[in-house]
Amino acid sequence: MELEKKEAEIVNKAIQSWEDEQRISKELASELRGSYQVRNANVDVIAVYALISAVSCGLLAFGALVLDEKWIELLRKRWGFSENIVGIAFTLLAAVFVVLAKRRQAKTQGGVISNEVYNITIILTVAIAITYWSRGLLDGPGNYALPLFFAALSYGVIAILLRSTLLWVAAVFSLAGWWGAQTHYWSGGSYRFMGMNYPLRMTVFGLAIWALSWLLGQVKSLNFLKETTYTIGLFLFLLAGWTLSMFGNYADYDGWKALKQSHFWYWALGFTVVLAAMLYYAFQNRQETLRDLCLVFFLLNIYTRYFEYFWDRTNAGIFFAILALSFWFVGKKAEQLRGKTSA
C-alpha cells in the first residue's frame, strides 16, 4: 500500500507510540512498518506536468491543423465530400478511438495519466465530427448552442464509459458554453436573460455544477466524478462571482463604462462576504479545495478592489504594507487554529 508522505508520518508515529507503550510487540511494529510504502511525490508531479504539456500541445496541434481548416477542407473539396460525409467519417473515427481507449485501459490499469493523454484524441475527433455535422444539418450559422450541447452530451457519455475525468472536464466546459449561447438565443440576442446578465447567469451555472457534485457522490458508479465536478463548479462559481462584483447585473457595456465603479459597491461587498464565509467554513471543516480556491479569489478580490477604489487616492506602498500586515495576521491566526484542531 502506498501512502503520501504526511500520511506515512502519521502512521509511523502511531506505530511508534503503540510500540513505546508496549501495546504491540517489536515484531508486529516492524511488520506494520513494512506494510506500506511512501509514494514518490516527485514522480506524481512530473506526471501531472507531463499531462498538462500534452494537453497544451494537443490543443495547439488542433488549432494549427483544424481550426484554420486547411487540410480537412483541402481533402473535402478535392474529393467532393459534403460536410455530412466528413462528419460521418470523424464520428466513426471517434468510435474507433473510444474502443481502443477501452482496450488500453484493460491492459494498462495503472497508467491513468497516459490514458488521459490518449483521450485527447477523442476530444478533438468528437469536436471535428460535431463541427461538420452542424455545418451540414443546421440551418444557418450563428447559433452555437446545439453543437455545444451535443458536444457536452457526447463527452459526458464517453467520460462515464471510459471513467475519464479529462473528458468530463471537456463535457462541463462545453455545457458552460451551451448555457451562455442558449440563453443568448432564448433572449433574442439580448444581454439579459430572465433579468440576468452574463456574469450573473454564469454564477448560477457554476453554483448548479457545484451542487451537481453532491448528486454524483450519491451514485456509486459516478462517484469518481464527484471531486472533479466539485472543483470545476466551485471555480466557475467564484470566477463568475468575481466578474459579477465588477459589472454587477448591468447589461449595457457602454453605460457601464460611463459609471463610477463605486456604483457597484454592494456587489463587491456581497462577493467579499461570501468569500469570507466560505473561507471560515473551509478552515473549520478542513475543506482543502474550498480553502485554496477561496484564498486565491480572496487575494484577487482585494487587488481588484484596490484598483477600483484606491488606485488614484492611496499611496501604493502604504496600501500594500497594510495588506501585508493583514495577511500576516490572518496567517498567524490560521496557524493557531491549526494547532488547536490538531492537538
N, C-alpha and C positions, 0 to 999 in steps of 0.2 A: 504494500500500500504506500502511495506517495502522498506526502503532506507538504504544505507550504512551510517556509522557514519559521514563521511565527507560530504556526500550529505545532510544528515539531518541538519548538522550545517549550511550549505549554505542556505537551505530553511528556517530555523529558523531565521537566520539573515535577510533574505529578508522580512519575515513576520513582524519581529520586526521593521525594517526600515519603512515599509508601515504604521504600527500602530503609530509609533512616528511622522510620517509626516501627520498623520490623513487622509491617503488615504483610509484606511479601518477602520471599527469600531472594538471595542474590542471584540464584539460577533463574528464577522467574523474571526478575528485573532485567537480566541480560537477554532473556528470550523476548520480552516485551520491546526492548530497545531495538532488537533485530527484526521486529515485525513490520517496521516502516522505514521508508527512505525519504530523504529531503529532496523535494523537487528542485531541479535546476532552473532557477528563475531566469537566468541569462538566456537559456535556450528558448524559453517561452517568449521572452521579449524579442529575440531575433525572429522567431516565427511570426509574431504579430506584425513587426515592421516589414517582414518579407511579404505578408499578406497585403498590407497597405500599399506597398510598392507595386505588387502585382495588380491590384485593383486599379491603381492610378495609371499604370502603363496600359492596362486593358481598355480603360476608358479613353485614353489618348489615342490608342490604335483605332478604337471605334469611331472617334471623331474624325481621324485622318482618312479612314477608308470608307466610311459610310455616310457621315453627315454631309460631306461635300458631294456625295452621290456620283463619284467618278466611275469607279469600276463596276458597280452594280448597274447603273444607268447605261454605261457603255455596252455591257453584255446584253442588257434587256433590249436596247434599241437595235443592236446588231442582229439579234436573232428574232426580233419582232415579238417578244414576250409582252404580255399585258401585266399590269400591276398585280392582278389576282394570281397569275401563274407564279410570279416571284413570291407572293405571299404564301402560296401552297408549298413551294419549294423550301422556304425557310421554316415553315411550320413542321414539315416532315424532318428537316434537319434538326430542329429543336427537339422533336420527339426522340430522334436517334441519340442526341446528346443526353437526354434525360435517362434513357435506358442504359447508356454507357456509364453515367454517373451512379446509377443504382448498382450496377455490377461492380464498379470501382469501390463503392462503399462496402460491399460484401467482402472484397478482397483486402482492403486496407482500412479496417475499422478504427485503427488508432490515428490515422492521418487526417484529422479534422481540418487542419489548416490547408493542406494540399487539396483536399476535396472541395473546400470552399473556393479556392483559387480556380479550380476546374469549372465550378458553377458560373463563373463569369461568362464563359462561352454561352451558357444557356440564357443568361440575362440579355446579352447582346443579340443573340439569334432571335429570341422572342420579340425583342424590340423592333428588329428589322421586319419580322413577319407581320406584326401588328401595324407597322407603318404602311406597308404596301397593301395590306388588307383594307386599311382605312382609305387609302387613295382610290382603290378600286370599287369599294362598296358604298362609301358615304357620299352624300350629295353636297357638294360644295365645300370649300376649305373654310377654316376659321374656328370650327367647334372641335376642340381637342378633348372634350370631356369623355366621349365614348371610347376613343383609343386608350386614354389613360385608365379608364375603368376596366377595360378588358386586360390591360397590362397588369393592373393590380390584382385582378382575379386570377390571371394565369400564373403570376409569380407566387401568389398565395397558395394555390393548389399544389404547384410544384415544390414549394418550400415545405409544405406538410408531407408530401410524398417522399422527399429526399431528406427531411429533417434538417433543413439548411437555414441558418439564421441570416446569411447573406442574402438569399433570395427573399426572405421575409422582410428584411430591411428595404429591398427594392420594391416589394409589394406595398409597404406602408408609405413610402415616399411617392409612389405612383398614385396611391389613394389620396394623398395630400394634394397632389397636382390636380386630380379629378375633382376634389372638393372645391378648389379655387376656380377651375374652369367651369364646372357645372353651376355653381352659384352665380357666376358671371353670366352664364347663358340664361339661367332662370330669371335673373333680374333684368333681362333685356339689354345687357351691356352697361348697366348702371354700376357705380362703385358700391352701392348699398344693396344688401340682400336681407330682407326681413329686419331692416333698420340697422344692420351691422356692416361696417366697412371691412376691408380685407384683414387688417390685424386682429379685429375682434372675431371674425369668422375663423381665422386660423388658431386663435386662442381656444375657442370652443372645440375645434377639431383636435388640437393637442390634448385637451382635457379628456375628450372621448377616447382617444388612443391610450392615454394613461389609464383610464378606467377599464379599458379592454384587457389590460394585462391581468387584472384581478379575475376576470371571467376566464381567461385562458388558463390561469392557475387552478381553476376548479375542474378542468377537463384533463384527465390523466395523460391522454395521448397528445395533448397540445401544451403540456406543462413546460416543455423545452423552449417555447417561445415567450414565456412569461417575462423573463428578465430583459430580453431584448426589446420587447414591446414596452415594458415599463420605462426603460432608458430613453427610447425614441419619443414616446409620448410626453415624458417629462421635459425632454429637450425642446420639442416643438412648442409645448405649452409655455415654457419660460422664454423662448426666443420670440414667440408671437406676443407674449405679455410685455416684453421689453420694448418692442416696436409700438405696442399699444400705449405704453407710458409716454412715448414721444408724440404720437399722432392723435391719440385719443380716438374717439369714434367719428373723426372728421373725414369726409369723403371728397372734399374739394382740395386738390393739391395746391392750386394757385392761391386759394383762400387761406390754406394752412400756412403758406409761406408769408403771407401778409400779417399773420397774427404773431404776437409775442408768445414765447414758449411758456411763460407763466400762466397763460390761458388754460393750459392743460395740467396744472399743478395737482389736481385731485386724482388724475390718472397715475401720475408719478408717485404720489403718496400711497395710493392703493396698491401699486406694484411693490413698493418698498415694504409695506405692512405684510403683504402676502409672503414675500421672500423671508422676512424676519420670522413669521410664524412657522413657515416650512423649515427654516434652519433650526429653530428651537425644537420642533418635533423630531427632526433628524438626529440632533445631538442627544435628545432624551431617549430615543428608541434605537440608537446606533444604526441608522439607515445611511450607509456609506455613499451609495449612489446619489441619493437625495441630497445629502450633505455637500458632496463635492460639486455637483451641478449648481446648487443654490449658492454656494460660495463664489463660484465663477461669475454667475449673473449678479450677485450682490456687489462684487467689485465693479463689474461692467455698469451696473446701475449707478454707483457712486461717481464714476468717471463721467457718465452721461449727464448726470445732474450738474456736475461741476461745469462742463462745457455749455450747458443750457443756461444756468443761472449766475455763475460766478466768474466766467471767463474774463469779462471786462471790468469786474468790480473788485476782485480779491487778488492779492499777490499770490502767484503760483507757489512760491516757496512756503509761505505761511499755510496755505491750504493743504499742501501735501505733507507738511510737518504735522499738522493736526490729524490728518488722515493716518499717518504712520503711528502716532501715539494711540489713536483709537483702535487700530488693528493690533497693536501690541497689547492693549488692554483686553481685547477680545481673545487673543491667543492665550494670554495668561489665565483668563477665566476658563477657557476651554481645557487647558492642561489641568487646572484644579478640578474641573468637573470629571475629566477622565480619571484622575487619581481617586476621586470618591467612588466612581462606579466600578473601578477595578479592584478596590480594596475589599 
